[in-house]
Amino acid sequence: MSASDPRVVGRREVVVVDTSTGRSYTPQDWPRLLADAGEPTLAEIAAHYIGFVRFTDPAHFPDVDVYAEKGSGIATVVGARVPSLTAGQVVNPDTDLITRDGDINQEDITNEAVAVWAGTRHHFSLTDNPGVNHFQLPSNPGVLQRSSLRQRHRAPADNAGVRRAPALSVDEPPPARSGRPPSATPARARSAPLRSRASGRY
């Protein structure tokens, strides 16, 4: 719930399909989903918690350079087709799951949500790692190499304060602000700021 903000993801993915009615629900449809399921108490809880992590508005942008990494190219579960909205249904091998591209743990929309940070005065880039899953990223050789290069290029502090690190060879300078976030590039290519969809998942 911390990352799933329907105001960001909107209706760009279906997370529940009730096969008894043929009705589909997206993250933005959560009030109707809980109403149709007859769960008014859950609706009160959801209204409080859904989207409670703020990161998409300038007041909550990180005040630092950002070098983000993500995996992609792996079918990632985002929802399910269920016989009804009755509580107590259990996911099993026969459950008809809904997937989209992602890193096995989070789909592309969630992973690319940080693209809104490209609007800050700091450096921002998001490097795509096709075929690398969410849990492999921390030990991925390409990720570690890029991190090591950035550490070596970090400028030392002096009495005037900490200097901004110089531009790295693995990252192109950010383009002129166009009002749109930059687009993702494969890890094997040079990092460039991501031009993508901002989101989260319900």
Secondary structure as GFF3:
##gff-version 3
##sequence-region A 1 202
A	DSSP	alpha_helix	6	9	.	.	.	ID=ss1
A	DSSP	beta_strand	16	18	.	.	.	ID=ss2
A	DSSP	beta_strand	23	25	.	.	.	ID=ss3
A	DSSP	three_ten_helix	27	29	.	.	.	ID=ss4
A	DSSP	alpha_helix	30	36	.	.	.	ID=ss5
A	DSSP	alpha_helix	40	49	.	.	.	ID=ss6
A	DSSP	three_ten_helix	58	60	.	.	.	ID=ss7
A	DSSP	beta_strand	66	72	.	.	.	ID=ss8
A	DSSP	beta_strand	74	82	.	.	.	ID=ss9
A	DSSP	beta_strand	96	102	.	.	.	ID=ss10
A	DSSP	alpha_helix	108	111	.	.	.	ID=ss11
A	DSSP	three_ten_helix	113	119	.	.	.	ID=ss12
A	DSSP	beta_strand	124	130	.	.	.	ID=ss13
A	DSSP	three_ten_helix	137	139	.	.	.	ID=ss14
A	DSSP	alpha_helix	141	152	.	.	.	ID=ss15
A	DSSP	beta_strand	157	158	.	.	.	ID=ss16
A	DSSP	beta_strand	161	162	.	.	.	ID=ss17
A	DSSP	beta_strand	185	186	.	.	.	ID=ss18
###
